[in-house]
Amino acid sequence: MVRGGLLFLAGCLALSGCGTSPMSVDEQVRRMAAEGARRANLTTSPEPGARADLSGTRPAQTNTRPQTRNPGPESLTFTPAAVDRDVTARLTAIARASGVPMDGVVAPANGTEIRALTLEDALRQSQETGREILSAQEAYLLASIDLLITRHQWGPRLFNDTTVSVAGQGDDGRFQHTAQLINRLRVTKRLPFGGSAEAAWVWNASENLREQASGRYRQSSGLVLSGNIPLLRGAGLIAREDLIQGERDLVYAAREFERFRREYLVSIASDFFELLNSKAAIANAERQLESLRQNAARTEALVASGRLEGFERDIARSEVLSQEASLAGQRDQYILQLARFRVRLGLPESHAIDVAPTGVNLPEPEADMDQMVLLALDLRLDLQNQRDRLDDRRRQVVNARNQLLPDLNLSARATLPTDDDANVGHLDLSPDDADYAVEATLSLPLDRKEEALRLRASQIQLQRSLREYEQARDEVIVRVRAALRNIELARFQLTLAEKQVEINERRKRGQELQKDTIDAQRIVDTENSLAASRNQRDRAQTNLRVAVLEYLLESDQLRVKRDGTIDPPAGMDTVSTP
């Protein structure tokens, strides 16, 4: 009996594949994610990360009434600052500790060297520690796990149920007690076009605890084969809907992950370029402040010599104070930008960073607008997902219509037991004692109102999805055309801004040759115009860089390497330049 049971168990294990797998769960998830990437014709898939450590779970984590710390105002302390404190010194210290350039120097923050990031450094760092990309990776891995679960449910599954029972029956105060042990080892399999099949080995041992006659112990076993197959409702491809949808969802998840990586690169690069722009604006403001101070000193000397009126000195001093306030605001804004960028990269507060004044040469494309629109409609991964989800909606309509059919189910069962006349049957099966049953059940659809409503709902959802796809397609067209226009606009604005800088620099040099005869207001106006034109030039340069990246993203020609940096298309040189 034992040897026979072990043979049956080994056969079930071989059939079901439910034995101890040499492949770990993480390895299965990794392979499934890689499979999804290959099926979507992508090159990158995430690796399963480290598992959460729950070894230090504290009882407080299961407390239904977590403590809240919220002391009253009498327990809090507020210390007013001195009105005559040196605010300038404090702002300077904050700026230096945050890595903001002061007089051309980036000071260490609390003895820690500041790490100056290039664009490539920032992109690589974002791939390693950025919380957004890690969440996107986990979403893709969860989709892989969902498909692994679904595939497992469609494979042979092994179960073992053991039941122990004691029963008693009384007759005029005399009770017969019976102990019974039943073990049911079974393997089940869902059938491709509906229904399921099961093979089970049932072992039954019972003993009458009071009967003294021989034969009070009985043991038998049997092999049971059963199946159930739908012929109308629930039959066909609808039976595999969860597997079909799961396989398709993995491809969708792979596309969404890759699309996110491209959007993430553009977003991180845009933040980086904005930091460079803010840093350049601070440098422009510092040059402007130095020129205004020199002008104030010159005006002071001319007023002292009686060559200018006193209000000219006040104009110069006022502009210096105004520029100092503006520069302090710019530095504070840069500190905030830098802190938010550090947080977005997932770096701890102890890591002091700054952005290096380097970038990537992003050549402007020579592209035909109509061709780029057609290319985007063909390549956009998010649009491909919406287009394929229309097929899912159409399939749901077909499945909903299937639910209106009558139920016609065919079931069968065959049992091959041991000899009924033997008290201990072992595994010596007796074909002469076999029994079987086959039956068909027809259930007419007398009430299908709910199913009819679900069919109508699926049709409405299909119409809605079709409109959403058409809108997404039209928006892609608009965004691609806008991206191309933005490149030309940014180049136009950059060209004009560079000419403005040249004009204002010549204007300043001309006034310096006549500084003894030029009043303070005209010099101030020139400084303001020069600073504004420099800021416009730097802003246009930033806009142009971002516009090129946005164009690559909108037309879906942007490719991202595994380390998060740009993988340029053929013909695009992205050599780093200062």
ZATOR-132272 format. One record per residue (C-alpha): x, y, z; residue in three letters. Coordinates in steps of 0.001 Angstrom, whole numbers, plus 500000, padded with zeros to 6 digits. Each point is the difference from the previous one (the first is absolute). Layout:
    east   north      up    r
       X       Y       Z  ALA
...
# end
This chain:
    east   north      up    r
  500000  500000  500000  MET
  502721  502428  500994  VAL
  502074  499246  496935  ARG
  496984  500480  497745  GLY
  499114  503284  501682  GLY
  503531  501261  499544  LEU
  499903  499091  496329  LEU
  496751  501887  499533  PHE
  501419  502964  501907  LEU
  503131  500037  497834  ALA
  497867  499898  496861  GLY
  497876  502904  501185  CYS
  503090  502026  500841  LEU
  501469  499351  496587  ALA
  496725  500942  498324  LEU
  499331  503119  502003  SER
  503484  501378  500313  GLY
  499080  501028  503528  CYS
  503012  498464  501626  GLY
  502877  501986  501362  THR
  501120  502211  497129  SER
  503741  500593  499507  PRO
  499139  503531  498821  MET
  499387  502611  502695  SER
  496980  502286  499955  VAL
  502216  503010  499244  ASP
  501564  498152  497071  GLU
  496560  499110  498634  GLN
  498902  503650  500283  VAL
  503217  501164  498339  ARG
  499523  497602  497089  ARG
  496361  500952  499607  MET
  500911  503710  499913  ALA
  502697  499274  497407  ALA
  497491  497972  497961  GLU
  497558  502909  500020  GLY
  502741  502353  498807  ALA
  500932  497644  497162  ARG
  496385  499609  498920  ARG
  499668  503801  499926  ALA
  503257  500224  497995  ASN
  501704  501921  502812  LEU
  503496  499581  501387  THR
  499599  500900  503662  THR
  498191  498261  502831  SER
  500364  500651  503748  PRO
  501593  497655  502493  GLU
  498116  498942  503156  PRO
  501286  502100  502880  GLY
  500842  498994  503545  ALA
  497166  498665  502088  ARG
  498619  502021  502897  ALA
  501509  499014  503342  ASP
  497184  499155  502403  LEU
  502209  498343  502601  SER
  499808  503047  502254  GLY
  496217  500299  499987  THR
  499005  501650  503251  ARG
  496743  499430  501880  PRO
  499161  503682  499506  ALA
  499562  499331  496282  GLN
  496962  497873  500796  THR
  498579  502417  502564  ASN
  496446  501017  499098  THR
  500507  503351  501771  ARG
  503320  501500  498871  PRO
  501252  502790  502198  GLN
  499814  503587  498711  THR
  502513  502583  501167  ARG
  498361  503426  499930  ASN
  501077  502144  502991  PRO
  498073  503157  500896  GLY
  501362  503519  499541  PRO
  501074  500190  503650  GLU
  502514  497195  499322  SER
  501518  501710  496984  LEU
  502749  502623  499942  THR
  500434  502889  497604  PHE
  503122  502152  500113  THR
  499713  503395  498261  PRO
  502947  501011  497861  ALA
  501820  503234  500635  ALA
  498777  502819  497797  VAL
  503543  501316  499499  ASP
  501465  496609  499000  ARG
  502341  499824  497013  ASP
  497520  498680  497436  VAL
  502491  500293  497144  THR
  502499  497778  501776  ALA
  497316  497416  500713  ARG
  498833  499894  496403  LEU
  503601  499694  498830  THR
  500625  497105  502376  ALA
  496832  498213  498867  ILE
  500937  500476  496359  ALA
  503530  498682  500522  ARG
  498799  496992  502012  ALA
  497566  499163  497210  SER
  502638  500152  497292  GLY
  498809  503241  498404  VAL
  502883  501815  498257  PRO
  501200  503004  501953  MET
  502504  502201  498229  ASP
  500799  497190  497619  GLY
  500724  497450  502768  VAL
  497967  496984  501042  VAL
  500688  499443  503689  ALA
  499918  496602  501719  PRO
  496878  499408  502092  ALA
  500900  499159  503615  ASN
  503331  498571  498971  GLY
  498437  497737  497350  THR
  501193  500439  496450  GLU
  497240  500908  497596  ILE
  499519  497569  497143  ARG
  499634  501895  496732  ALA
  497742  497962  497725  LEU
  500116  500028  496233  THR
  496854  499134  498070  LEU
  501231  496438  499476  GLU
  500745  499689  503729  ASP
  496506  501191  500887  ALA
  498343  497604  497540  LEU
  502000  497025  501277  ARG
  499315  500930  503616  GLN
  496274  500305  499320  SER
  499950  496436  498637  GLN
  501645  498662  503162  GLU
  498233  501877  502787  THR
  497137  502014  498466  GLY
  496782  499089  501768  ARG
  497875  500517  496890  GLU
  501961  497552  497854  ILE
  500072  497463  502824  LEU
  496205  500210  500290  SER
  499686  499540  496228  ALA
  502248  496940  500164  GLN
  497873  498530  502775  GLU
  496814  500575  497994  ALA
  501504  497997  497135  TYR
  501155  497239  502348  LEU
  496515  499803  501516  LEU
  498574  499493  496506  ALA
  502521  497186  499503  SER
  498951  498412  503298  ILE
  496325  500229  499021  ASP
  500704  498068  496799  LEU
  502052  497401  501881  LEU
  497022  499468  502316  ILE
  497598  499669  497066  THR
  502247  497565  498153  ARG
  500337  497924  503159  HIS
  496226  499853  500357  GLN
  499795  498601  496457  TRP
  502616  497342  500613  GLY
  499459  496674  501769  PRO
  499530  500616  503736  ARG
  500603  497450  502738  LEU
  497994  499849  503248  PHE
  499923  497654  502951  ASN
  497073  500006  502462  ASP
  500058  497914  503192  THR
  496851  499656  502106  THR
  499821  498368  503428  VAL
  496579  499450  501541  SER
  498395  498230  502939  VAL
  496271  499225  499929  ALA
  497648  498318  502414  GLY
  496514  498466  499778  GLN
  497879  499031  502987  GLY
  497485  497132  500385  ASP
  498256  499790  503387  ASP
  502967  501466  501755  GLY
  502555  497937  498139  ARG
  502207  502023  497701  PHE
  502032  498878  497071  GLN
  503031  502207  499398  HIS
  501767  500075  496682  THR
  503314  501640  499114  ALA
  500719  500797  496391  GLN
  503031  501289  498127  LEU
  499643  501150  496407  ILE
  502880  501244  497860  ASN
  499275  501501  496580  ARG
  502949  500680  497717  LEU
  498876  501712  496814  ARG
  501282  501902  496999  VAL
  497783  502424  498102  THR
  500341  501686  496639  LYS
  497936  502687  498296  ARG
  499132  499046  496434  LEU
  500902  502359  497106  PRO
  496426  500557  498796  PHE
  498187  499886  503308  GLY
  499431  497650  502885  GLY
  502476  498003  502046  SER
  501282  496481  500535  ALA
  501143  498316  503196  GLU
  501792  496802  500938  ALA
  499909  498960  503655  ALA
  501183  497136  502142  TRP
  497720  499588  503019  VAL
  501180  497895  502954  TRP
  497423  499203  502704  ASN
  500634  498248  503318  ALA
  497297  499490  502643  SER
  499735  498110  503275  GLU
  497034  499187  502268  ASN
  501328  500811  503463  LEU
  497582  497713  501947  ARG
  499315  497075  497730  GLU
  502011  496989  501108  GLN
  499372  497871  496973  ALA
  502743  499536  497515  SER
  500031  502352  497102  GLY
  499291  503101  502036  ARG
  502842  501733  498101  TYR
  499463  500674  496293  ARG
  502234  501718  497525  GLN
  499402  500675  496315  SER
  501196  502296  497237  SER
  499009  500961  496522  GLY
  500964  501986  496945  LEU
  497400  502602  499008  VAL
  499979  501787  496632  LEU
  497515  502818  499412  SER
  499401  502878  497638  GLY
  497575  502759  499161  ASN
  499765  501648  496577  ILE
  497690  502876  498918  PRO
  498671  499710  496466  LEU
  498220  503358  499562  LEU
  500252  502705  502644  ARG
  503557  500383  501234  GLY
  501432  497806  497244  ALA
  502718  501042  497581  GLY
  502550  502794  500308  LEU
  497977  501698  502727  ILE
  501244  497284  502351  ALA
  503574  501311  499552  ARG
  499107  503679  500327  GLU
  502036  500502  503175  ASP
  503069  498403  498393  LEU
  499588  501888  496718  ILE
  499580  503305  501802  GLN
  502894  499254  502346  GLY
  502358  499268  497101  GLU
  498972  503221  498259  ARG
  500227  502015  503218  ASP
  503641  498995  500378  LEU
  500770  501536  496600  VAL
  498063  503123  500967  TYR
  501982  500238  503236  ALA
  503291  499646  498108  ALA
  499022  502827  497650  ARG
  498836  502195  502869  GLU
  503263  499425  501867  PHE
  502108  500876  496980  GLU
  497875  503051  499221  ARG
  500425  501130  503604  PHE
  503793  499643  499746  ARG
  500013  502318  496993  ARG
  497711  502538  501657  GLU
  502085  499760  503168  TYR
  503209  500753  498110  LEU
  498473  503107  498439  VAL
  498611  501123  503362  SER
  503313  499542  501847  ILE
  501901  501700  497178  ALA
  497522  502905  500019  SER
  500498  500467  503753  ASP
  503759  499899  499452  PHE
  499852  502627  497266  PHE
  497764  502169  502195  GLU
  502634  499837  502742  LEU
  502670  501020  497503  LEU
  497784  502873  498903  ASN
  499469  501137  503604  SER
  503715  499755  500640  LYS
  500750  502091  496919  ALA
  497396  502553  501114  ALA
  501764  500264  503368  ILE
  503333  500553  498244  ALA
  498405  502685  497813  ASN
  498488  501641  503073  ALA
  503382  499984  501763  GLU
  501654  501701  497012  ARG
  497191  502508  499867  GLN
  500328  500708  503729  LEU
  503740  500533  499687  GLU
  499477  502456  497136  SER
  497309  501849  501952  LEU
  502319  500274  503004  ARG
  502722  501430  497815  GLN
  497492  502435  498537  ASN
  498862  500985  503513  ALA
  503603  500662  501041  ALA
  500643  502074  496869  ARG
  496786  501961  500491  THR
  500898  500592  503654  GLU
  503322  501507  498932  ALA
  498380  502198  497350  LEU
  497399  501273  502487  VAL
  502749  500703  502521  ALA
  501862  502022  497374  SER
  496851  501936  499164  GLY
  499764  498736  496452  ARG
  496685  498176  500590  LEU
  496963  500717  502098  GLU
  499365  498039  503208  GLY
  496954  498153  498645  PHE
  502284  498240  497489  GLU
  501778  498373  502954  ARG
  496657  498883  501439  ASP
  499028  498407  496686  ILE
  503243  498020  499904  ALA
  499684  498913  503647  ARG
  496381  498962  499524  SER
  500866  497800  497041  GLU
  502764  498301  502006  VAL
  497599  499211  502835  LEU
  497370  498749  497589  SER
  502487  497729  498263  GLN
  501271  498636  503334  GLU
  496434  499080  500965  ALA
  499391  498391  496607  SER
  503230  498015  500207  LEU
  499114  498730  503483  ALA
  496649  498819  498682  GLY
  501627  498233  497051  GLN
  502453  498227  502273  ARG
  497210  498871  502309  ASP
  498006  498709  497041  GLN
  503056  498102  498764  TYR
  500460  498435  503435  ILE
  496396  498770  499839  LEU
  500410  498707  496422  GLN
  503179  498157  500927  LEU
  498413  498441  503087  ALA
  497002  498791  498018  ARG
  502286  498596  497303  PHE
  502013  498120  502635  ARG
  496776  498556  501436  VAL
  498834  498989  496542  ARG
  503268  498188  499392  LEU
  499356  498093  503229  GLY
  503177  501245  501700  LEU
  500054  500500  503792  PRO
  500360  503469  501461  GLU
  503590  499244  500984  SER
  500958  499922  496306  HIS
  500783  503546  498908  ALA
  499699  500460  496254  ILE
  500262  502691  497386  ASP
  499651  499982  496224  VAL
  503074  500335  497846  ALA
  499831  502584  497200  PRO
  500147  497312  497342  THR
  497347  498601  497787  GLY
  499436  497798  497008  VAL
  500162  501193  496438  ASN
  496491  499439  498701  LEU
  499982  500824  496284  PRO
  496759  501340  498598  GLU
  498209  497676  497594  PRO
  499240  500633  496372  GLU
  496631  498261  499786  ALA
  496913  500001  497843  ASP
  496981  500640  502214  MET
  497638  497612  498207  ASP
  502564  497197  500022  GLN
  500657  500518  503714  MET
  496276  499843  500726  VAL
  499703  496673  498174  LEU
  503099  498713  501785  LEU
  498583  500941  503403  ALA
  496663  498364  499249  LEU
  501892  496823  499166  ASP
  502585  500020  502820  LEU
  498317  501524  503040  ARG
  499872  497222  502608  LEU
  497144  501571  501945  ASP
  497947  500294  496805  LEU
  500736  496369  499153  GLN
  498638  499026  503422  ASN
  496774  501902  499426  GLN
  499649  498529  496527  ARG
  500455  496451  501295  ASP
  497628  500593  502903  ARG
  497297  500633  497428  LEU
  500368  496320  499048  ASP
  499558  499149  503679  ASP
  496748  501949  500055  ARG
  498767  498259  496856  ARG
  500843  496647  501524  ARG
  498086  500945  503146  GLN
  496924  500698  497871  VAL
  500276  496534  498450  VAL
  500427  498430  503435  ASN
  497013  501911  501368  ALA
  497869  498746  497099  ARG
  501102  496448  500818  ASN
  498466  500379  503456  GLN
  496511  500229  498426  LEU
  500194  496379  498768  LEU
  498372  497065  501808  PRO
  502089  497878  502365  ASP
  500761  496577  498562  LEU
  502566  498155  502098  ASN
  501374  496508  499544  LEU
  501466  498247  503042  SER
  501521  496559  500451  ALA
  501393  498005  502904  ARG
  501723  496613  500221  ALA
  501164  498208  503144  THR
  502351  497029  500150  LEU
  499911  498710  503626  PRO
  501678  497186  501867  THR
  498105  496758  500687  ASP
  496930  500716  502143  ASP
  500221  496554  501607  ASP
  503488  500594  501390  ALA
  500321  501722  503359  ASN
  503419  501311  498986  VAL
  499974  500857  496347  GLY
  503540  501330  499639  HIS
  500362  501417  496447  LEU
  498842  496832  498276  ASP
  497377  501641  497820  LEU
  497058  497907  498907  SER
  498798  500794  496468  PRO
  496965  497813  500563  ASP
  498748  502418  502670  ASP
  500470  503153  497885  ALA
  497157  502421  499537  ASP
  499444  502978  497745  TYR
  497442  502720  499297  ALA
  499477  502396  497107  VAL
  497396  502723  500022  GLU
  499004  503073  498005  ALA
  498158  502930  501538  THR
  498088  502601  498010  LEU
  499006  503232  501730  SER
  497801  502267  497889  LEU
  500617  503774  500254  PRO
  496700  500984  501595  LEU
  501635  502966  501776  ASP
  502889  501693  498233  ARG
  499174  503624  500814  LYS
  503212  500585  501905  GLU
  502051  498476  497180  GLU
  498163  502121  497413  ALA
  500763  503132  501993  LEU
  503661  499009  500249  ARG
  500083  499529  496230  LEU
  498615  503485  499460  ARG
  502503  501417  502483  ALA
  502904  498326  498156  SER
  498767  501491  496720  GLN
  499895  503476  501543  ILE
  503490  499513  501426  GLN
  501237  499018  496547  LEU
  498540  503190  498508  GLN
  501597  502055  502762  ARG
  503391  498319  499522  SER
  499811  500672  496269  LEU
  499416  503712  500632  ARG
  502829  500078  502537  GLU
  502352  498402  497490  TYR
  499003  502465  497292  GLU
  500575  502878  502419  GLN
  503395  498617  501052  ALA
  500974  499609  496336  ARG
  498981  503589  499221  ASP
  501887  501260  503043  GLU
  503135  498202  498839  VAL
  499716  501784  496663  ILE
  499601  503360  501725  VAL
  502903  499358  502402  ARG
  502409  498902  497264  VAL
  499256  503069  497917  ARG
  500303  502215  503079  ALA
  503343  498381  500877  ALA
  501418  500802  496566  LEU
  498707  503576  500196  ARG
  501500  500405  503471  ASN
  503448  499108  498670  ILE
  499809  502659  497300  GLU
  498561  502546  502440  LEU
  502714  499308  502567  ALA
  502716  500345  497340  ARG
  498445  503278  498802  PHE
  499836  501367  503541  GLN
  503588  498900  500701  LEU
  501271  501753  496875  THR
  498201  503240  500919  LEU
  501175  499785  503619  ALA
  503637  499556  498932  GLU
  499693  503099  497790  LYS
  498461  501918  502903  GLN
  502939  499035  502218  VAL
  502436  501266  497350  GLU
  498080  503276  499624  ILE
  499834  500626  503754  ASN
  503672  499131  500481  GLU
  500946  502560  497300  ARG
  497643  502480  501672  ARG
  501740  499456  503337  LYS
  503486  500341  498516  ARG
  498968  503245  498311  GLY
  498673  501415  503277  GLN
  503177  498982  501835  GLU
  501966  502201  497606  LEU
  497730  502915  500955  GLN
  499346  499062  503644  LYS
  500845  503503  501217  ASP
  497225  501534  497928  THR
  497311  497280  500273  ILE
  497458  500312  502813  ASP
  499392  497158  502446  ALA
  496539  499080  498696  GLN
  501234  499288  496485  ARG
  502774  497785  501331  ILE
  497504  498155  502198  VAL
  497679  499508  497040  ASP
  502842  498551  497960  THR
  500963  497571  502780  GLU
  496404  498859  500333  ASN
  499652  499517  496238  SER
  503263  498044  499814  LEU
  499015  497742  502908  ALA
  496542  499405  498518  ALA
  501431  499108  496582  SER
  502487  497578  501588  ARG
  497195  498363  501942  ASN
  497892  499761  496849  GLN
  502921  498404  498156  ARG
  500502  497408  502743  ASP
  496271  499332  500187  ARG
  499821  499530  496213  ALA
  502944  497581  500170  GLN
  498203  497984  502673  THR
  496758  500044  498008  ASN
  501821  498780  496895  LEU
  501599  497065  501823  ARG
  496693  498982  501558  VAL
  498179  500457  496683  ALA
  502350  497548  498245  VAL
  499439  497408  502733  LEU
  496241  500577  499897  GLU
  500033  499507  496235  TYR
  501828  496669  500366  LEU
  497526  498966  502695  LEU
  496843  501059  498157  GLU
  501075  498302  496783  SER
  501214  497004  502085  ASP
  503480  500055  498507  GLN
  501566  500339  503445  LEU
  501789  496892  501256  ARG
  501408  499513  503484  VAL
  502979  497847  500892  LYS
  499882  497685  502995  ARG
  501978  502543  502054  ASP
  497371  502679  499259  GLY
  501989  502098  497528  THR
  498989  500877  496457  ILE
  500474  497414  497280  ASP
  499944  502325  496974  PRO
  498517  498928  496672  PRO
  502263  499608  496996  ALA
  501335  503343  498830  GLY
  499516  501801  503311  MET
  503236  500967  501749  ASP
  499579  500649  503733  THR
  503598  500740  500940  VAL
  500290  501720  503382  SER
  500975  503648  499721  THR
  500793  502647  502624  PRO
# end
